[in-house]
Amino acid sequence: MNIHDLLKSSLTRLTPYIEKNHLEAYRIYNNTDRTLPLAIDIYQNNAVIHIFAPISEGMAKEIEQSLKSLLGIQDFFYKNRTKKEIQIPKSSPQKEITVKEYGHSFSINLSDYLDTGLFLDHRETRKWIASKSLNKTILNTFAYTGSFTIYAACAGAAKTYSVDLSKTYCEWIKKNLALNNLPPEKNWTYKMDTLEFFKYAKRKNFTFDIIIIDPPTFSKNKGKNFSVQKDHPDLINGALDLLNPRGLIMFSNNFRDFLMETRRLQPCSINKEISMIPPDFNGIPPHHCFIIKKQ
Ligand SMILES: C[S@@+](CC[C@H](N)C(=O)[O-])C[C@H]1O[C@@H](n2cnc3c(N)ncnc32)[C@H](O)[C@@H]1O
């Protein structure tokens, strides 16, 4: 199949889902076919093209032409997802936009970072968290730009706490809160390490109804190396200590070979959740998601 037919058939499959949900941000191609070592995300009339292996200028032109004719795409942003220095096609100039997802607004930066500010594979998980959030106290750790927080707060959460190590992302969370008219007095942002926040919350006798833990596979803080495989029992046990008796933890990560070390966890029930993977992320599951409760 040529590139245009490939993208067209993917779009045909997804159109009912995109139209029914009025989605402005979705994945049109998910690296599922060896013809194209790419994933392509659409944000309104912009395309973000993730490159997993070098592609020729000719192929890039063909993709751009096809996306222009199928969807009226105007700007193209290429992201090098290989771990090597490779030549990638030239991106459009710096651009920030606001997109809507299920009625929520998010500030998206198409040009300046590898990630845009919204992880599309958790679209349905966010909606599910919203459905549980009315009058609840929510803790969103590794919050990034606060997308889970925004859904919870818009759905009537009593209070939200968003924790992220990065100053840039804490500012981005505040921007997204403001975009959705959510008051900072009920929606706090903490620039902190998650495990440090757990200690702080324990000292303050904070407890939570919903705790979201969606960490990176690896990260570094003050010379310490975090790895989700090694450190997830500390994270989950720390969260269980702060969880109200009927509360829940949503724990997710993107480490392909992840194994939950149940023997290192306090008594709890763990359910692996696959029903919230959206249809634009077909193929290899994009994340491992678990719902954890106290026992
Ligand atoms: C994979 S992103 C999280 C995505 C987010 N849950 C979402 O759905 O939008 C990882 C985030 O964790 C933050 N981070 C990394 N190490 C951290 C730590 N030790 N404590 C708190 N945040 C951390 C990073 O700054 C980044 O924003």
The ligand as a Gaussian input file, in Angstrom:
#p B3LYP/6-31G(d) Opt

LIG

0 1
 C        5.426000      10.722000      31.689000
 S        5.283000      12.378000      32.263000
 C        3.787000      12.216000      33.140000
 C        2.577000      12.363000      32.259000
 C        1.348000      12.810000      32.989000
 N        0.967000      11.867000      34.016000
 C        0.198000      13.047000      32.021000
 O       -0.630000      12.153000      31.823000
 O        0.145000      14.120000      31.418000
 C        6.499000      12.432000      33.527000
 C        6.513000      13.699000      34.401000
 O        7.125000      13.338000      35.623000
 C        7.904000      14.426000      36.087000
 N        8.864000      13.860000      37.043000
 C        9.971000      13.121000      36.787000
 N       10.521000      12.683000      37.944000
 C        9.740000      13.147000      38.947000
 C        9.760000      13.008000      40.365000
 N       10.724000      12.304000      40.981000
 N        8.787000      13.597000      41.090000
 C        7.816000      14.323000      40.475000
 N        7.743000      14.487000      39.144000
 C        8.686000      13.906000      38.390000
 C        8.478000      15.046000      34.845000
 O        8.854000      16.391000      35.078000
 C        7.301000      14.886000      33.862000
 O        6.488000      16.021000      33.874000

